[in-house]
Amino acid sequence: MDLVTITQALFMLGFVSMAAGTLYFVLERSELKTEHKATATYAALVTFIAAIFYWQMTQVVSFPGLTDVAAIESTMPIRYLDWLLTTPLLLLEFGIIASLAGAPKGFTYRLVLADLVMIITGYFGEIGAPGTVGNYVNFALSTFAWLYIVYTIWNIKPTKGTVLVKRSVETMKKFVVFGWMIYPIGTATQEFLELSGSDAQTIQLAVCVAAIIYVFADVINKVGFGVVALRAVRK
C-alpha cells in the first residue's frame, strides 16, 4: 500500500471519528444538567462540522481526473474552512469549563480573535509560494497569534470548582498548547520537504505527510477535547 492510498484512507478515518464523536456528544447531552448542556452542544457542533468537511475531502481525494497529489492538495481550502469554524467553537467550549474554575470573564473573545488571525494568516502562508518573504511573514503572524493563545491559556489558574473541573481545565490547556502545536509542525514539515526537492516524489511525500499529520491532530484536538470537557461537567 503506497503513501497516497494510506492518506486517502485516513481522510475516511477522520470522517468516521468525527461522526462517532458527534453521536457520542449528542447522547451524552441528554445526561447533563440544563446549565451544562451547552458544553455538549459545542462539542457536538465541532465534530459535526468537521465530519461534513471530512466527508467532502474524502470525495475530493477520489475525484476522477485529478492526480493523487493534486487531489490531496486541493483539500487544503476545505481544511482551513473547517478550522475557521471549529477552532473558535473549541475555544468557547474551553471558556465554559474555565469559567467554572474561576477564569476571568471576557478572555474567551480575545482568544477567538487571535484564533481567527492565526487561521487566516496561516491560510495565506499555505497558498504562498514556498520560500517567499510573504510566506514567512504569514507563517510568523500565524505562529505569533498561536503563541498569544498559548500564553493566555497557560496563565489561567483554576481557583474554584470541583477537583475534576480544575483537573479538566489543566488537561484542556495542554490540548491547546501541545495539541495545536501539531498543526504548525505539519505546515513546517511540508515547507521543508518542498524546499528540499522539486521532483514529483518529494512533492508527493510533502503533501501526504502534512495531510496525515493534520488528520491525527484534528481527531485528537476535536474529539479528545470534547471528551475532557464533558467529563468536567458530567458531575
Secondary structure, DSSP 8 states (H G I E B T S, - for coil): --HHHHHHHHHHHHHHHHHHHHHHHHHHHTTS-GGGHHHHHHHHHHHHHHHHHHHHHHHHHT-TTS-HHHHHHTTHHHHHHHHHHHHHHHHHHHHHHHHHTT--TTHHHHHHHHHHHHHHHHHHHHHS-TT-HHHHHHHHHHHHHHHHHHHHHHT----SS-HHHHHHHHHHHHIIIIITTHHHHHHHHHHHHHHH--SHHHHHHHHHHHHHHHHHHHIIIIIIHHHHHHHHHH-
